[in-house]
Amino acid sequence: MIKKRFISFTAVILCLSMLISVPMLVSSVDLSITQEEVEDVYAGNAASYAVSFVEVVCEENNYESGNVVSFRNEDDALSGYCVDILVDGESYGYVIIKFANDEAVVSEYCIAEGARNPYDAIIDSNLNISSADVVLYSVGQNEYQVYSEQDKTVYCYDTASMSVSEFEEYKTDVAEYNELLSASAQTVSDDDDDSEYLVYSSFSASTVITDIYSGTLKSSATVSRAGEILYYCDDDIDIYEDLLGTYTNYNCAVIAMCNMMKYYKYIGYSKIGAFYEIYPELWDLAGTYLDEYGRWATTTTKVAPAVKSYLKSLGYTCSYDSYWLDLYSDFTRDVDDDLLCYLSYHGTNSSDTEWGHGVLVIGYAKTSSYNYLKICDGWNSYPRYFNFNGYDYDSLNGWSFTVSK
């Protein structure tokens, strides 16, 4: 059973010029137009764009928009829209559109049957909230808050509620943090709350994985026995080819899933097959395909269901947790609970070349310099270190897995 169905893709930047230009044209014709009317025009354009975006990303065309709600930022200014996505009139996910750096961006989306937007999740889980008596906010990086005017309380997802005064203080902190970030600070704070996000200088999307970590180790952990294994990598593809006498394509997400299976087999899940058996099966279950650049790609959202389907076919039980905010603390929490995790990340090199990778997470190492995840990178048989906050990623997405016999 999925604990959380919300799949976040932070900072997927897409220019949405119609959201900006149309209201400006309207207001230049009719100076008496109200702010509410302007926002209605924004909302209509946001709904149209959200559907178009989902159709492209998901390669489907039977989606439609549902409710569109606006939310505000730390300055209490309109900062974006949450658009419900429907299929045959039923909830099928959402798209979050934010205004940032004078552009509209898709900062998060989730497409899954029955998935509901974060604001509905907050309202439904707090009986004190009347949906007709709220102001919606998104203060912080992909964070969502609902202010109830009735009881003067701010309700949040996955964190404790706040009083109005606490929320005002938090908004001030976020505003100050954003100013710091825009000033391009170049050092990582020792404060754990700050160290999840900062600051990105010498790394590129292809150099964030290294054999060793830098800085003084502050804390670390590895999933039990996960450090004892030689993991699958591209060398195993070569062996696989020799065994079958046929060319086999490499795909990082499929290798990561195979490494997950290797771990479970190592700790006693004996029904799991050999590499040459599970690689093609997981490839098919995840729907790996040839993308427009001629590369074999796996849709990130299909990895966890593929893992679950494969283990279920063997008679094992598997559930997975899709991280809500994809924070470093999500991974460290689950590693501490002895759960394997999957990480997908995407970046752009200095030459504007897009670059992404999928890896198995087996541990972490937090140092005085950076936050690292201990990973199986699919290129080497031994674990390496992924720099979580040393690069300004286009997206970071994570899942953890619970498996039982």
Residue pairs with C-beta under 8 A, 6 or more apart in sequence:
1 319
2 112
2 319
2 320
2 321
2 322
3 319
3 320
3 321
3 322
4 321
4 322
4 323
4 324
5 110
5 112
5 114
5 115
5 116
5 322
6 108
6 110
6 115
6 118
6 121
6 322
6 324
7 109
7 110
7 111
7 112
7 300
7 301
7 322
7 397
8 108
8 110
8 142
8 323
8 324
8 325
8 326
8 397
9 106
9 108
9 109
9 300
9 395
9 397
10 107
10 108
10 141
10 142
10 326
10 393
10 395
10 396
11 105
11 107
11 393
11 394
11 395
12 105
12 106
12 107
12 109
12 394
12 395
13 103
13 105
13 106
13 394
14 53
14 104
14 105
14 106
15 103
15 104
16 45
16 46
16 49
16 97
16 103
16 104
16 105
18 45
18 48
18 49
19 42
19 45
19 46
19 49
19 97
19 99
19 104
20 102
20 104
22 41
22 45
23 38
23 41
23 42
26 33
26 37
26 38
26 41
27 33
27 38
39 70
39 78
42 70
42 78
42 81
43 68
43 70
43 81
44 68
46 68
46 81
46 83
46 97
46 104
47 65
47 68
47 81
47 83
48 65
49 97
49 104
50 65
50 83
50 85
50 95
50 97
51 63
51 64
51 65
51 83
51 85
53 95
53 106
53 109
54 60
54 63
54 85
54 93
54 95
54 109
54 111
55 61
55 63
57 109
57 111
58 111
62 87
62 88
63 85
63 86
63 87
63 92
64 85
64 86
64 87
65 83
65 84
65 85
65 86
66 83
66 84
66 85
66 86
66 91
67 83
67 84
68 81
68 82
68 83
68 84
69 81
69 82
69 117
69 119
69 136
70 78
70 80
70 81
70 136
71 78
71 79
71 80
71 81
71 82
71 119
71 136
71 137
71 138
71 144
72 78
72 79
72 135
72 136
72 137
72 138
73 79
73 137
73 138
73 139
74 139
74 171
74 172
74 174
74 175
74 178
75 171
75 175
78 99
79 98
79 99
79 138
80 96
80 97
80 98
80 99
80 104
80 107
80 138
81 96
81 97
82 94
82 95
82 96
82 97
82 117
82 118
82 119
82 136
83 94
83 95
83 96
83 97
84 91
84 93
84 94
84 116
84 117
85 91
85 92
85 93
85 94
85 95
85 111
86 92
87 113
90 113
90 114
91 114
91 115
91 116
92 111
92 112
92 113
92 114
92 115
93 109
93 110
93 111
93 112
93 115
94 109
94 110
94 115
94 116
94 117
94 118
95 106
95 108
95 109
96 106
96 107
96 108
96 109
96 117
96 118
96 138
96 142
97 104
97 105
97 106
97 107
98 104
98 105
98 107
98 138
99 105
100 107
107 142
108 142
111 301
112 301
116 124
118 144
118 157
118 324
119 136
119 144
119 146
121 157
122 129
122 144
122 145
122 146
122 155
122 156
122 157
123 129
123 131
123 134
123 146
123 155
126 146
126 148
126 155
126 161
128 148
128 150
128 151
128 153
129 146
129 148
129 150
129 155
130 148
130 150
133 148
133 149
133 150
134 146
134 147
134 148
134 149
135 146
135 147
135 149
136 144
136 145
136 146
136 147
137 144
137 145
137 146
137 147
137 154
138 144
138 145
139 145
139 167
139 170
139 171
139 174
140 170
140 174
141 197
141 325
142 325
142 326
143 156
143 157
143 325
144 156
144 157
145 154
145 155
145 156
145 162
145 167
146 154
146 155
146 156
147 153
147 154
147 155
147 164
147 167
148 154
148 155
152 163
152 164
153 161
153 162
153 163
153 164
154 161
154 162
154 163
154 164
154 166
154 167
155 161
156 162
157 324
158 324
158 325
162 170
177 194
181 197
181 198
181 199
184 199
185 198
185 199
186 199
186 201
187 198
187 199
188 194
188 195
188 198
188 199
188 368
188 369
188 370
188 389
189 195
189 198
190 368
195 328
195 366
195 370
195 371
195 389
196 327
196 328
196 329
196 371
196 388
196 389
197 389
198 389
199 389
200 389
200 390
200 391
200 392
202 390
203 387
203 390
203 391
204 347
204 349
204 350
204 391
205 345
205 346
205 347
205 348
205 349
205 355
205 356
205 391
205 393
206 349
206 355
208 345
208 347
208 386
208 387
208 390
208 391
209 357
209 359
209 375
209 377
209 384
209 385
209 386
209 387
210 384
210 385
210 387
211 384
211 385
212 385
213 365
213 367
213 369
213 370
213 372
213 385
214 367
214 369
214 370
215 367
215 368
215 369
215 370
216 367
216 368
216 369
217 365
217 366
217 367
218 366
218 367
218 368
219 365
219 366
220 363
220 364
220 365
220 366
220 374
221 332
221 335
221 336
221 363
221 364
222 335
222 362
222 363
222 374
222 383
223 263
223 335
223 338
223 339
223 340
223 362
223 363
224 267
224 338
225 263
225 266
225 267
226 263
226 340
226 362
226 363
226 383
227 362
227 363
227 383
228 266
229 262
229 263
229 266
230 381
230 382
231 259
231 262
231 360
231 376
231 380
231 381
231 382
231 383
232 255
232 258
232 259
232 262
232 275
232 376
232 378
232 381
233 255
233 376
233 377
233 378
233 379
233 380
233 381
234 250
234 255
234 378
234 379
235 381
236 255
236 275
237 248
237 250
239 275
240 248
240 275
240 276
240 279
241 247
241 248
243 276
244 276
248 279
249 296
250 296
251 283
251 288
251 296
251 297
251 298
252 298
252 357
252 358
252 359
252 378
253 286
253 288
253 298
253 300
253 303
253 344
253 358
254 279
254 282
254 283
254 286
254 288
254 298
255 279
255 378
256 303
256 342
256 358
256 359
256 360
256 376
256 378
257 278
257 282
257 286
257 303
257 306
257 307
257 310
257 342
258 275
258 278
258 279
258 282
259 360
259 376
259 378
260 307
260 340
260 342
260 360
260 401
261 269
261 272
261 273
261 278
261 282
261 310
262 272
262 275
263 340
263 360
263 362
264 272
264 311
264 316
264 403
265 272
268 405
269 311
269 314
269 316
269 403
269 405
271 314
271 315
271 316
272 278
272 314
273 281
278 310
281 310
282 306
282 307
282 310
285 302
285 305
285 306
285 309
285 310
286 298
286 299
286 302
286 303
286 306
287 298
287 299
287 302
287 306
288 296
288 297
288 298
289 296
289 297
289 298
289 299
290 296
290 297
291 297
298 358
300 344
300 358
300 397
303 342
303 344
303 358
303 399
304 320
304 322
304 342
304 399
304 401
307 318
307 320
307 342
307 401
308 318
308 319
308 320
311 317
311 318
311 403
312 318
315 405
316 403
316 404
316 405
317 403
317 404
317 405
318 401
318 402
318 403
319 401
319 402
320 399
320 400
320 401
320 402
321 334
321 399
321 400
321 401
321 402
322 398
322 399
323 330
323 397
323 398
323 399
323 400
324 330
326 396
326 397
326 398
328 364
328 371
328 373
328 388
328 389
330 398
330 400
331 341
331 343
331 361
331 364
331 373
331 388
331 398
331 400
332 364
332 366
334 341
334 400
335 341
335 361
335 362
335 363
335 364
339 400
339 401
339 402
340 360
340 361
340 362
340 400
340 401
341 360
341 361
341 373
341 398
341 399
341 400
341 401
342 358
342 359
342 360
342 361
342 398
342 399
342 400
342 401
343 358
343 359
343 360
343 361
343 373
343 375
343 386
343 396
343 397
343 398
344 356
344 357
344 358
344 395
344 396
344 397
344 398
345 356
345 357
345 386
345 393
345 395
345 396
345 397
346 354
346 355
346 356
346 393
346 394
346 395
347 354
347 355
347 356
347 391
347 392
347 393
347 394
348 354
348 355
348 394
349 355
354 394
356 395
357 377
357 378
358 378
359 375
359 376
359 377
359 378
359 386
360 375
360 376
361 373
361 374
361 375
361 386
361 398
362 374
362 375
362 376
362 383
363 373
363 374
363 383
364 371
364 372
364 373
364 374
365 372
365 374
365 385
366 372
370 387
370 388
370 389
370 390
371 387
371 388
371 389
372 385
372 386
372 387
372 388
373 385
373 386
373 388
374 383
374 384
374 385
374 386
375 383
375 384
375 385
375 386
376 383
376 384
377 384
377 386
388 396
